[in-house]
Amino acid sequence: MAPHPGIDTDSLKEQARKGLLDLLEGVRGKKNLVIEQSLAGPIGVFVTFSTLQDYGVDKVFFLENDNLDNSQKNVVFLASGEKANQCIAIAGQIKRLQQSSSLQHDFSVIWVPRRTLVSDRILEEAGVLGDVAVEVLPLHFIPLDQDVLSLAYDDPFGDLYLRKDPTSIFLAAQALMPIQHKHGLFPRIIGKGDNAKRLAELLLRMRSEAAAEESTAAARLGMMPSASIESLIIIDREVDMATPLLTQLTYEGLLDEMFGIKNNQAEIDTSIIGQAPGQQPKAQPGASQQRSLKRKIQLDSSDKLYAQLRDANFAIVGPLLNKVARRLAGEYESRHGAKSTSELREFVNKLPGYQAEQQSLKTHTSLTEEALKYTQSETFSRVLEIQQNLVSGSDPTAQHDAIEELIARDIPLSTVLRLLCLESTVSGGIRPKDLDHFKRLILHAYGYQHLLTLRNLEQMGLLVARTAANPFYIPVGGGSGASESKFTNYNALRKQLRLIVDEVNEQDPNDIAYVYSGYAPLSVRLVQAVIQKQHLLSITRGPSFTSDIPAGSTSSSQGFNPFEPSLQIIKGATFNMQQKGDSEAALKARHMLTGSGKEKTVVVMFLGGITFTEIAALRFVGRELGEKGEGVGGKRRLLICTTGIVGGRDVIPETSKAPTMSSNTNRKDVAAASPYHRYPELASNLTPEESIARTGDNMYYLGHLMRLVLLLRHRAEVFCHLYLTSEGPDRELYELLRKETDALLRKSRMWIREAEKFAE
């Protein structure tokens, strides 16, 4: 995609690179660099290790590994000033090196993206603040591509919605302000969601503070509405929790589901894609060691083939690769037709490009073959079928048997939780009886350490009980306000915003629904409600309703109009703010200096993270705007900004660690006792007599009795762990655990009494 007019993402990358290298150059001589692990990926986007070596870096250590040596006098720490644990780790390593090393070290700390009072206080209390030189690297947006800027938050979803940490909102405001300083104010700030409104209000406050501090004419001109930017659209991830829970079906999204893509890189097993070009595989004593090797591959627009494939639905990736392979074969064979030396020279000049494209084709063909194995598995088909049934409005209780079957097959817990959270999100919760049943199955099948996982999902509102009898009832707020609705009513929105498209042309798509093979992400529909009103009206109400848009107005000038009724049944606040300059003369001067701005940029900001499929859908919208345009504003481009990239695995909170067992506990027996689905007699209400009648073996029955006793022991250990490792037991967890334990005790007593009768 071509660079954006006015906003050059390459300049942001160069600015970040220059800022880091200038700070390193300020530390004279050789130096060791200690970097926070979560910053290594974002830093690697704009600077390589060889470049760091050119600026005096000898060795690079991860802060979390605590393995810093004393090989160099100069030590530079690069870490986030927002995280107290990283500050404590830096202080500890400085003190350790001061005590153990004979060298007089010079320490420098570079805080990213800002220096905080907490970081200074921690270093001061450790007694090392006076021994370090403190610098700041204001690293905000990382350009992941020409049209994607990310704050590269390690856990953008969990920080905002689980831990309720508003830092990402503040950092997003800090990242957007330099764009306003350079290109002018966002003429309109439009958005949906409570966190989105907080960001908009923070931008207005920062603008007022900047205006009070700057009094020069140039500064006043910088605070005029932009002539190259049309608007800023802010979407709170909380308004559309369903989309990241779905399996991504674009090529890039599917690779993220399978391998995980972080900062444009993915680690792939060499058994899938082979060794790097020019690198011979080393002799290994065993085949298992060879299979364990990982290779990092770059996944961005620098790979021309990947740029063609990434946003396509995976169903058409195979034919696209076949087409490229035939083209390359034809171009390579054209060398035989070269008759003159100039033609041969031209072919030789193109040969490196052919070889690079051939290697890229080989890599993506191998990845596609692996993805085909994944998508053709029975488990994938069942999961996808359940997801599509849920989002299309089918009775959610009809999917429960299929979900129970998946649990019995011992599929990964994250997949089960994604399905349950999807049902809870699109249906306004799960029936209390069904929710308790699934919680019980999960704890029995995967272990009681997941009590905390279920609790976290409940706190985020992803896995909740329905409060009304109607299976499709969703409470809806009756008026306007900061929070118009407590839930997003997907059932009504399916029709109002046409979230489900029955006929999807994946080969030549005409709607964003192609990214999920029939489901249009609600978050992107909201963006279309602002900048593609005519298109959205034509597919939701018919072509005749496009006249509802006032003549002579740009799309964004009307905000979400005429879709306000739909906005009232979506969670969170709705806002449309206009920023005006202080002087009409200054505004005219800006337009004269910057030109008429025929092609404008619309900035779309996602708080809480964005998926690769949503990026693909927004790129589709951007292509439509660039080719056709809409309204008075003419052709426009989209610039996608986000706090981070998320997927279904990122939305589900990390599994809490299993409780510590006593040294006398037989861990294999306890592990075998947990999965109820492997022992159906324990999970059901069978009597001992029925169990023996079914198995025909008394020893089989006694074995189940022993597993039941071990399960009770495991339950007691979990309870002790919860009680001893917290200030006091969580009342809800305690009651759930107590009821489950009482039921097991009653069942075990019954089985023991019957066992005594059989023994007699």
HELIX and SHEET records of a PDB file:
HELIX    1   1 THR A    9  GLU A   25  1                                  17    
HELIX    2   2 GLN A   37  PHE A   46  1                                  10    
HELIX    3   3 PHE A   49  ASP A   54  1                                   6    
HELIX    4   4 LEU A   63  ASN A   65  5                                   3    
HELIX    5   5 ALA A   84  SER A  100  1                                  17    
HELIX    6   6 LEU A  117  GLU A  125  1                                   9    
HELIX    7   7 LEU A  129  ASP A  131  5                                   3    
HELIX    8   8 PRO A  156  TYR A  161  1                                   6    
HELIX    9   9 THR A  167  HIS A  183  1                                  17    
HELIX   10  10 ASP A  194  GLU A  213  1                                  20    
HELIX   11  11 ALA A  217  GLY A  222  1                                   6    
HELIX   12  12 ARG A  237  VAL A  239  5                                   3    
HELIX   13  13 ALA A  242  LEU A  245  1                                   4    
HELIX   14  14 TYR A  251  MET A  258  1                                   8    
HELIX   15  15 THR A  270  ILE A  273  1                                   4    
HELIX   16  16 ALA A  287  ARG A  291  1                                   5    
HELIX   17  17 LYS A  304  LEU A  309  1                                   6    
HELIX   18  18 PHE A  314  ILE A  316  5                                   3    
HELIX   19  19 VAL A  317  GLU A  333  1                                  17    
HELIX   20  20 SER A  334  GLY A  337  5                                   4    
HELIX   21  21 THR A  341  THR A  375  1                                  35    
HELIX   22  22 GLU A  378  VAL A  391  1                                  14    
HELIX   23  23 PRO A  396  GLN A  399  5                                   4    
HELIX   24  24 HIS A  400  ALA A  408  1                                   9    
HELIX   25  25 LEU A  413  VAL A  426  1                                  14    
HELIX   26  26 PRO A  432  TYR A  446  1                                  15    
HELIX   27  27 TYR A  448  HIS A  450  5                                   3    
HELIX   28  28 LEU A  451  GLN A  459  1                                   9    
HELIX   29  29 TYR A  490  GLN A  496  1                                   7    
HELIX   30  30 ILE A  512  TYR A  516  5                                   5    
HELIX   31  31 LEU A  522  ILE A  531  1                                  10    
HELIX   32  32 LYS A  533  THR A  540  1                                   8    
HELIX   33  33 PRO A  543  ASP A  548  5                                   6    
HELIX   34  34 SER A  556  GLN A  558  5                                   3    
HELIX   35  35 GLU A  564  LEU A  567  1                                   4    
HELIX   36  36 GLU A  584  THR A  594  1                                  11    
HELIX   37  37 PHE A  612  GLU A  627  1                                  16    
HELIX   38  38 GLY A  648  VAL A  651  1                                   4    
HELIX   39  39 ARG A  667  ALA A  673  1                                   7    
HELIX   40  40 TYR A  676  ARG A  678  5                                   3    
HELIX   41  41 PRO A  680  ALA A  683  1                                   4    
HELIX   42  42 PRO A  688  THR A  695  1                                   8    
HELIX   43  43 ASN A  698  LEU A  724  1                                  27    
HELIX   44  44 ARG A  731  ALA A  759  1                                  29    
SHEET    1   A 5 VAL A  57  PHE A  62  0                                        
SHEET    2   A 5 LYS A  31  ILE A  35  1                                        
SHEET    3   A 5 ASN A  74  SER A  80  1                                        
SHEET    4   A 5 ASP A 106  VAL A 112  1                                        
SHEET    5   A 5 VAL A 132  VAL A 136  1                                        
SHEET    1   B 7 ILE A 142  ASP A 145  0                                        
SHEET    2   B 7 VAL A 148  SER A 150 -1                                        
SHEET    3   B 7 ARG A 636  THR A 642  1                                        
SHEET    4   B 7 LYS A 600  LEU A 607  1                                        
SHEET    5   B 7 ILE A 229  ASP A 236  1                                        
SHEET    6   B 7 ARG A 188  LYS A 192  1                                        
SHEET    7   B 7 THR A 574  GLN A 578 -1                                        
SHEET    1   C 2 GLN A 265  ASP A 269  0                                        
SHEET    2   C 2 LYS A 294  GLN A 298 -1                                        
END                                                                             
